[in-house]
Amino acid sequence: MAAPAAARRPARRGRHALLALLVLGIPLALAGCGGGGGQRRGALDLEMLDNFYKRDLVRVPAGTLVRFSNGGRAVHNAVAANGGWATPMVIEPGRAATVTLAKPGVYHFYCTFHGTKDGQGMAGTVVVGDTRYESSEATTGRQLPVTDRASGVTRRVPQDFPTITAAVNAARPGDLVLVGPGVYREEVKVTIPSLVIRGTDRNRVIVDGEFRRPNAISVTADAVAVENLTVRNAVANGLFWTGVTGYRASYVTASNNGDYGIYAFGSRDGVFERSYASGSPDAGFYIGQCNPCDAVIDGVTSESNALGYSGTNASDLDIVRSTFRRNWAGIVPNTGDYELMPPFSDVRIVGNLVQGNGNRGAPGLHVEWSAFGNGIVLAGGNDSLVQRNLVIDHPNHGILVTPNLDEHFWTSSGNQVRDNLIRGSGRADLALAGPAGAGNCFSGNQARATVPVGLQLFQGCDGPRLPARMDLSTTLQSLGLVAQANSGKFPHNRSQDAAPAPPQPDLPGGAAAQVQPAVGIYQRHHVDLSQIALPVPPAGQGPTVRKEPTVFGVPILATSAWQLLFGLYGYLLPFALFAAWVSLALWDLARRDDLSRAATIAWIAVVLVVPFAGVIAYHAFGRPKLAGWLRVAMIGGGIAAYVIILGIGALIGGIV
């Protein structure tokens, strides 16, 4: 799959799709390479919008290349407050500039058009290397400790403080900020550690960004928990943690936010539980750039988003007992160079209901379209587990293991897909797209159709497996979706127009529940994966998606003409080339008199029985009577024609 990851990536991704075609034209060379370039550090994308940086605090290793990409409609820039570095003074919309931060330290930066050197307006901070930095020190002048104990102090809104922001800024670690019913039109920036921010009524305590403010609630302090309230209508994210250790979202509703619903970036030791997200044009829930993440998503519901869950370069986390339905795609962990710490690994997806993800009415962006119609996608990651999930009603695939392309080509290796129940998949219940790395296996799944055919028989998790068992046409059809998206032919739905979230259940105990800062939260929220059962199918809701009719393995009712084009060439053209090579070899063998009958029969067997490699071996080593230039033209020219035809399709499709 070319790009099922999220909208934080810049538009440059499309420029690499032609490279994907070249890569796919030489699959044997890549099949043994694993995740190409995995040891090289990619660039961190820090997007600029009108008029704020999407992440106002990021932590990166020394030597990181930081890309400032302009996703807004006005010109922006980024200048270090100490004058140590700067982007060009004008970065036009849709353009980007990079700086390399080699020296450890804390760098405050701002946009000269929309911010000030002292941190007002459009401003942010990059912490480089192993440098101590507490956001509370910069904003309050206080060095505040993290605590796992409640202080016993409750700061009430609006009784004691008119706004949530005022209560948060006055708080001390361990305090409870208790918010009464009302619509709070503010962006709450939390820089005090170990707070618990709790609404008294989940459905009536609403932090509203009014489609004007970047985030409803953003947290840059450790061990902060947010409970029992609604965040909605933010330009970027509903609830956002960045660069922290310890976070928890419990019984939170995130609705109609412009990027993510509930989002943790560059953070570890966290829990999203019993929360709900809808109307996000990127992902309802997102955890990214962490290794190990030490995080769990448990008992959430994500619906009517582009992606139910997305996580780029997020390793060592659990996604369990949750519901992902009516999104463009369901659960999509992925690898990309546009964030640090690739590739992802050790993601455990167990006991989830993944249903009906192929909803064209959900909001979304073009970069998410390549994942459309899939239930669970492992894109360019390793050593992950997909087990005991109920996956039903998807136009493309129920569960797909696929490579992913960014600046490098990332294969998937060592993933286990076990004991899932998959029904109602348009193309295949299980699919392994190529090129794929070693060790992917499929066992015990209740699945009716697989791509390649016999996937569980030949790529089982126990016993011997056939090498290089994968399917290139699946990858090429995903590239067709990329072409469709880049030509603008995908649903252009907005978060502003999405339906509001329905009422959701309150936190048990409500205002009187125990106050618990998010310290050691992942360990306390221990998940025993072996005790998580396969979900029970919804009563009276059998599969409604029928197996799509195919011709020679190509869906004739493909999502788009581009998908059909790439699928046809990707699937049929190799066989046409194979037929030409075999015909030429057999014609040559029929007229040779320098071989014994046994040798002739042996070569015929090799040519016919060993697909592709056998006939190439004959033309290379069988000393045929054909002219050398003819053999080179047939083999090399055929492969070149394959790549060129797909390249022309890519250009016409608007990929580059």
Disulfide bonds with the S-S distance in Angstrom:
Cys290-Cys293 1.95
Cys441-Cys461 2.10
